[in-house]
Amino acid sequence: MAGKSATPAIELDIGDRTVRISNPDRVYFPESGATKLDLVQYYLSVGDGIVNALRERPCMLHRFPKGLAGAKVHQKRLPAGAPEWVPTVRVYFPRYGRHADELCVGGLAEVIWAVQMSTVEFHPWNSRRADTERPDEWRIDLDPMPDCPWSRVRRVAGVVHEVLDDLGAVGWPKTSGGKGLHIYVRIAPEWGFAEVRRAALAFAHEVERRAPDDVTTTWWRKDRDPKLLFVDYNQNARDHTIAAAYSVRGVPEATVSTPVTWDEIPNIDPRDFTMKTVPARYAELGDLHAGMDDAVFAIDPLLAWADRDRLEDPPDDQE
């Protein structure tokens, strides 16, 4: 159980910032005994990768003030007591009629400060500070239903790769840290969330058309076949976020949402990518998503597909 730390706080120099880590021996993952300091050291080991995944994006934090043994806090607003050097971006939430100043990472010191504030998971928007209303990242979420085997996820990933190739788009896959896969495509920030989501819906329908025995795009969860894989286009809706590349997940195994190559997907087991194993992989391979900004795709063909198929965008609040 997480208890009061007997170890004094430590200070880490990260770039030109000093970050104080209190209670460094507080156990965050009871199953393995991994501590807050272990989590800090993990994020330091993948520093360039996690910063690349979060840079200039509004970021929701999943915090565990007492470790996984306690409650999880979904934190949109920057936690109180932040140093003046921690950057934020103000975003508006029409549903609630209010604003929030969210963490907007510019460097590794801000990531480590967030870990000091008990953050385990980082969930960035798919838009950036320069224009938070125009996404620059199209996210393809391969979300297996409860009885969907990993072999089906791998098979659908191959279809996704095929469709992206046909479009001339470069996809950047990663494990979700759970049972699914995410594929990111860098796009020009020229469309709003509704348009990007509609483009993602058109893509999902094309994947379903090519793999009807494996894929569903049925909107309501209760109506989906539990053996199929849902291509969750709704992850492109405004203020919907998923775990960043290199983010640890708040599960006992401390799995990590890990960038992989297309060639690896037929052979990997996502459970093998954890806080303990990813640092050595990162040291060997570096950031597999490092080239994403150099492969920008225009979504016009997908919007043409949406018009062709007369797709109507369902509401974005079912789950």
C-alpha positions as CSV (number, residue, x, y, z in Angstrom):
1,M,0.0,0.0,0.0
2,A,1.1,3.5,-0.7
3,G,2.2,5.2,2.5
4,K,4.1,8.2,3.7
5,S,7.6,8.2,2.2
6,A,10.6,7.8,4.5
7,T,13.0,9.0,1.8
8,P,13.7,12.8,1.6
9,A,12.8,14.7,-1.6
10,I,15.4,14.9,-4.3
11,E,16.1,17.5,-6.9
12,L,16.8,16.8,-10.6
13,D,18.4,19.2,-13.0
14,I,16.6,18.9,-16.4
15,G,17.9,21.3,-18.9
16,D,17.9,24.7,-17.3
17,R,15.1,23.7,-14.8
18,T,15.3,22.1,-11.4
19,V,12.4,19.7,-10.5
20,R,11.9,18.6,-6.9
21,I,10.6,15.1,-6.5
22,S,8.9,14.5,-3.2
23,N,8.2,11.1,-1.8
24,P,10.4,9.4,-4.4
25,D,9.9,5.9,-2.8
26,R,6.1,6.1,-2.8
27,V,4.9,2.9,-4.5
28,Y,2.8,3.7,-7.5
29,F,2.5,0.1,-8.9
30,P,1.8,-2.3,-6.0
31,E,2.1,-5.4,-8.1
32,S,5.7,-4.7,-9.1
33,G,6.7,-2.3,-6.3
34,A,7.6,0.4,-8.9
35,T,7.8,3.8,-7.2
36,K,7.4,7.4,-8.2
37,L,11.1,7.7,-8.8
38,D,11.0,4.6,-11.0
39,L,8.3,6.4,-13.1
40,V,10.4,9.5,-13.2
41,Q,13.4,7.5,-14.4
42,Y,11.3,5.8,-17.1
43,Y,10.1,9.1,-18.5
44,L,13.7,10.5,-18.5
45,S,14.8,7.4,-20.5
46,V,12.3,8.2,-23.3
47,G,12.6,11.9,-22.9
48,D,12.8,13.0,-26.6
49,G,10.0,10.6,-27.5
50,I,7.5,11.7,-24.9
51,V,8.2,15.4,-25.5
52,N,7.7,14.8,-29.3
53,A,4.4,13.2,-28.6
54,L,3.2,16.0,-26.3
55,R,4.9,19.1,-27.7
56,E,2.6,22.2,-27.9
57,R,-0.6,20.1,-27.3
58,P,-3.2,20.7,-24.6
59,C,-2.8,17.7,-22.3
60,M,-5.1,16.0,-19.9
61,L,-3.3,14.2,-17.1
62,H,-4.4,11.0,-15.4
63,R,-3.1,11.4,-11.9
64,F,-2.8,8.8,-9.1
65,P,-2.0,10.8,-5.9
66,K,-1.8,7.6,-3.9
67,G,-0.6,5.3,-6.6
68,L,-2.7,2.7,-8.3
69,A,-4.0,1.6,-4.9
70,G,-5.9,4.9,-4.7
71,A,-8.3,6.8,-7.0
72,K,-7.5,8.1,-10.4
73,V,-8.0,11.8,-11.1
74,H,-8.7,13.0,-14.7
75,Q,-7.1,16.5,-14.6
76,K,-7.8,18.9,-17.4
77,R,-6.7,22.1,-15.5
78,L,-3.1,22.5,-14.6
79,P,-2.7,21.3,-11.0
80,A,-2.4,24.0,-8.4
81,G,1.1,25.0,-7.3
82,A,2.7,24.8,-10.7
83,P,6.0,26.8,-11.1
84,E,5.7,29.8,-13.3
85,W,7.8,28.2,-16.0
86,V,5.3,25.4,-16.7
87,P,3.5,26.4,-19.9
88,T,-0.3,26.2,-20.4
89,V,-2.8,26.8,-23.2
90,R,-6.4,28.0,-22.6
91,V,-9.1,25.9,-24.2
92,Y,-12.8,26.4,-24.1
93,F,-15.4,23.7,-23.2
94,P,-18.8,24.8,-24.8
95,R,-20.7,22.0,-23.1
96,Y,-19.8,23.5,-19.7
97,G,-19.5,27.1,-20.7
98,R,-16.0,27.5,-19.2
99,H,-12.3,27.5,-20.0
100,A,-9.4,25.5,-18.6
101,D,-5.7,26.2,-18.7
102,E,-4.2,22.8,-19.6
103,L,-0.5,21.7,-19.5
104,C,1.2,22.4,-22.9
105,V,4.5,20.6,-22.8
106,G,7.5,22.4,-24.4
107,G,10.3,20.3,-22.8
108,L,11.1,17.4,-20.6
109,A,11.1,19.4,-17.4
110,E,7.4,19.9,-17.7
111,V,6.8,16.1,-18.1
112,I,8.8,15.3,-15.0
113,W,7.1,18.1,-13.0
114,A,3.7,16.4,-14.0
115,V,5.0,13.1,-12.8
116,Q,6.0,14.8,-9.5
117,M,2.3,15.8,-9.4
118,S,1.4,12.1,-9.5
119,T,0.7,11.9,-13.3
120,V,1.1,8.4,-14.7
121,E,-0.7,8.9,-18.1
122,F,-0.5,11.8,-20.5
123,H,-3.4,12.3,-22.9
124,P,-2.8,15.1,-25.4
125,W,-5.2,16.7,-27.8
126,N,-4.7,16.1,-31.6
127,S,-4.2,19.9,-32.1
128,R,-1.5,22.3,-31.0
129,R,-1.3,25.6,-29.2
130,A,-1.0,27.6,-32.4
131,D,-4.6,26.8,-33.3
132,T,-6.3,24.4,-30.9
133,E,-9.4,24.2,-33.1
134,R,-7.6,22.7,-36.1
135,P,-6.1,19.3,-35.6
136,D,-2.8,18.3,-37.1
137,E,-3.1,14.6,-36.2
138,W,-5.6,12.1,-37.5
139,R,-5.9,9.2,-35.1
140,I,-7.0,5.7,-36.1
141,D,-8.0,3.7,-33.0
142,L,-8.3,0.0,-33.5
143,D,-10.4,-0.8,-30.5
144,P,-11.1,-4.6,-30.0
145,M,-14.4,-5.5,-28.5
146,P,-14.3,-7.8,-25.5
147,D,-14.1,-11.1,-27.4
148,C,-11.9,-9.9,-30.2
149,P,-8.6,-11.8,-30.4
150,W,-5.3,-10.1,-30.9
151,S,-4.9,-12.0,-34.2
152,R,-7.8,-10.0,-35.5
153,V,-6.3,-6.7,-34.4
154,R,-3.1,-7.6,-36.3
155,R,-5.1,-8.6,-39.4
156,V,-7.0,-5.3,-39.4
157,A,-3.8,-3.4,-39.0
158,G,-2.7,-4.9,-42.3
159,V,-5.9,-3.6,-44.0
160,V,-5.4,-0.2,-42.5
161,H,-1.8,-0.1,-43.8
162,E,-3.1,-1.1,-47.3
163,V,-5.8,1.6,-47.3
164,L,-3.2,4.3,-46.1
165,D,-0.9,3.2,-48.9
166,D,-3.7,3.5,-51.5
167,L,-4.3,7.1,-50.2
168,G,-0.6,8.0,-50.2
169,A,-0.7,8.6,-46.4
170,V,2.0,7.5,-44.0
171,G,0.7,5.9,-40.8
172,W,2.7,5.7,-37.6
173,P,1.5,2.7,-35.4
174,K,1.8,2.2,-31.7
175,T,0.3,-0.1,-29.2
176,S,-2.4,1.4,-27.1
177,G,-1.0,0.1,-23.8
178,G,-4.1,-2.1,-23.7
179,K,-5.4,-4.6,-26.2
180,G,-5.6,-2.4,-29.3
181,L,-3.5,-0.4,-31.7
182,H,-3.4,3.3,-32.6
183,I,-2.1,4.6,-35.9
184,Y,-1.4,8.3,-36.3
185,V,-1.3,10.3,-39.5
186,R,0.1,13.8,-39.6
187,I,-2.3,16.2,-41.4
188,A,-2.2,19.8,-42.3
189,P,-4.0,21.9,-39.7
190,E,-6.5,23.2,-42.3
191,W,-9.7,21.6,-41.1
192,G,-11.8,21.7,-38.0
193,F,-12.6,18.7,-35.7
194,A,-15.9,17.9,-37.4
195,E,-14.3,17.6,-40.8
196,V,-11.4,15.5,-39.5
197,R,-13.8,13.2,-37.6
198,R,-15.9,12.9,-40.8
199,A,-12.8,12.0,-42.8
200,A,-11.9,9.4,-40.1
201,L,-15.5,8.0,-40.4
202,A,-15.0,7.6,-44.2
203,F,-11.7,5.8,-43.6
204,A,-13.3,3.5,-41.0
205,H,-16.1,2.6,-43.5
206,E,-13.5,1.7,-46.2
207,V,-11.6,-0.5,-43.8
208,E,-14.9,-2.2,-42.9
209,R,-15.7,-2.6,-46.6
210,R,-12.4,-4.5,-47.1
211,A,-12.6,-6.6,-43.9
212,P,-16.3,-7.1,-43.2
213,D,-15.7,-10.2,-41.2
214,D,-13.3,-8.5,-38.8
215,V,-14.4,-4.9,-38.5
216,T,-17.4,-2.9,-37.3
217,T,-18.3,0.8,-37.5
218,T,-21.6,0.3,-35.7
219,W,-22.0,3.3,-33.5
220,W,-23.8,2.0,-30.4
221,R,-21.7,-0.3,-28.3
222,K,-24.7,-2.5,-27.4
223,D,-25.2,-3.2,-31.1
224,R,-21.7,-4.3,-31.9
225,D,-20.6,-8.0,-32.3
226,P,-18.3,-8.6,-29.3
227,K,-15.9,-10.6,-31.5
228,L,-15.2,-7.8,-33.9
229,L,-12.8,-4.8,-33.9
230,F,-14.3,-1.3,-33.8
231,V,-12.5,1.4,-35.8
232,D,-13.1,4.2,-33.4
233,Y,-13.2,7.4,-35.5
234,N,-14.7,9.3,-32.6
235,Q,-11.2,9.7,-31.1
236,N,-10.9,12.6,-33.6
237,A,-13.8,14.5,-31.9
238,R,-12.9,17.7,-30.1
239,D,-11.5,17.2,-26.6
240,H,-11.3,13.4,-27.1
241,T,-7.8,12.2,-26.1
242,I,-5.9,8.9,-26.0
243,A,-2.7,8.0,-24.3
244,A,0.4,9.5,-25.9
245,A,3.2,7.5,-27.5
246,Y,5.5,6.5,-24.6
247,S,2.9,7.1,-22.0
248,V,2.8,4.5,-19.2
249,R,-0.8,3.2,-18.6
250,G,-2.3,3.2,-15.1
251,V,-2.6,-0.6,-14.9
252,P,-0.9,-3.0,-12.6
253,E,1.5,-4.3,-15.4
254,A,2.6,-0.7,-16.2
255,T,2.3,-1.3,-19.9
256,V,3.4,1.5,-22.2
257,S,1.7,2.8,-25.4
258,T,4.7,2.0,-27.6
259,P,5.6,3.0,-31.2
260,V,6.2,0.0,-33.4
261,T,7.0,-0.6,-37.0
262,W,4.5,-2.1,-39.4
263,D,6.8,-5.1,-39.9
264,E,6.7,-5.8,-36.2
265,I,2.9,-6.0,-35.8
266,P,2.5,-9.6,-36.9
267,N,4.8,-10.8,-34.2
268,I,4.4,-8.5,-31.2
269,D,2.5,-9.0,-28.0
270,P,1.5,-5.6,-26.6
271,R,1.9,-6.9,-23.0
272,D,5.6,-7.1,-23.6
273,F,6.0,-3.3,-23.7
274,T,6.2,-2.1,-20.1
275,M,7.9,0.5,-18.0
276,K,10.7,-2.0,-17.4
277,T,11.2,-3.1,-21.0
278,V,10.7,0.0,-23.1
279,P,13.8,2.0,-22.0
280,A,16.2,-0.6,-23.5
281,R,14.1,-0.7,-26.7
282,Y,14.2,3.1,-26.9
283,A,17.9,3.2,-26.3
284,E,18.3,0.8,-29.2
285,L,15.7,2.2,-31.7
286,G,15.2,5.8,-30.7
287,D,11.8,7.4,-31.3
288,L,10.1,5.6,-34.1
289,H,7.7,8.5,-34.5
290,A,10.4,11.1,-34.9
291,G,9.7,11.6,-38.7
292,M,6.0,12.2,-38.4
293,D,6.1,15.9,-39.0
294,D,7.8,15.3,-42.4
295,A,4.9,13.2,-43.7
296,V,1.9,15.5,-43.9
297,F,-1.3,14.2,-45.6
298,A,-4.2,16.2,-47.0
299,I,-7.6,14.7,-46.0
300,D,-9.4,15.9,-49.1
301,P,-9.7,12.3,-50.6
302,L,-11.3,11.1,-47.4
303,L,-13.8,14.0,-47.4
304,A,-14.6,13.1,-51.0
305,W,-15.3,9.5,-49.8
306,A,-17.6,10.8,-47.1
307,D,-19.5,12.8,-49.7
308,R,-19.6,9.8,-52.0
309,D,-21.0,7.6,-49.3
310,R,-23.3,10.3,-47.9
311,L,-22.0,9.6,-44.5
312,E,-23.8,11.3,-41.6
313,D,-21.7,12.0,-38.6
314,P,-23.3,10.4,-35.4
315,P,-23.2,12.3,-32.1
316,D,-19.9,12.3,-30.3
317,D,-21.0,11.6,-26.7
318,Q,-21.9,7.9,-26.6
319,E,-18.9,6.7,-24.6
